[in-house]
Amino acid sequence: MWRKSPEKHTRMLQLLLLLRLKDEGLSSMKTLKLIVSLAALLLLGVSTLQAEEFDYNGDTPLLPETITTSPTPDLNEGDEVFELEEEFEEAEIAVLDPLSGYNRIMTTVNDKLYFWVLKPVARGYGKVMPESARLGVRRFFNNLLMPVRFVNNLLQFKAKRAGTELMRFSLNTTVGVLGFGDPAKNWYDLEPYPEDFGQTLGHYGVGSGFHLVLPLLGPSNLRDTVGLVPDHYLNPVTYIDKWETQLAVRSYDTINQTSLRIGEYESLKKDAVDLYTFLRDSYEQNRKKKVEE
């Protein structure tokens, strides 16, 4: 009976009131008590109906949790989720990799060459050559690469950076004794601005092309591989007459650089689930960031 509409409750209570008044007589005190009792009963019934939140169309009670916790549709919230998904998709770089089979094999070859040849030689070299001397040699070779940085900064119309590179070269070659020292950075806070022709091509909108792993050199792509050619001719080491001497100089530079970075590659490899895809994606993301700088 209590699952009917409030109007039916009212009519029933009125009928009960009339019947009760007829039985009890017209005593005012009893009538007042009866009215108060029925009013309390009516209030109790209405409050029970409100607590249960009946659906009067289908006579089915709704759960209180449904009413109190159902959020109001928020279009802005949905829009924010969609925007976050778009940003995540944009953060991912689609890498063109038609040579993945070859690239994986070459990654394995380079990995073995590092652990079997380059690392043992670099470690032995590091034991006989003090770190301070090796740091000086690294600064010397970095100073030699000034033409690569200078020209590519100019080609990208980064005149201020190109001027900084010229000032660094002048100071480090003279005061820094052929670049073994770096007074430009230590005294004047003049930092180098590394740029190469691959970055220059990217600056003018040339895409990276497909991914390519080069023997000994490691991860690259079509654009950066092409960019190695003009950079090669901007490197003063290229103009050493005898190729044997040129090869020896380049090899020494590689061994010296490796001796100062032993452990970095091992750490990357340890954290990678798939070494090839990890190196590939890391390289492409890094190059994209450098092009956009």
Buried (B, 14 or more C-beta within 10 A) or exposed (E): EEEBEBEEBEEBBEEEBEEBBEEEEEEEEEBEEBEEEBEEEBEEBEEEBEEBEBEEEEEEEEEEEEEEEEEEEEEEEEEEEEEEEEEEEEEEEEBEBEBBEEBBEBBEEBBEEBEEEBBEBBEEBBEEBEEEEBBBBBBBBBBBBBBBBBBBBBBBEBEEBBBBBBEBBEBBBEEBEEBBBBBBBEEEEBEBBBBBBBBBBBBEEBEBBBBBBBEEBBBBBBBBBBBBEBBEEBBEBEEBEEEEEBEEBBEEBBBBBBBBEEEEBEEEBEEEEEBBBBBBBEBBBEBEEBBEE
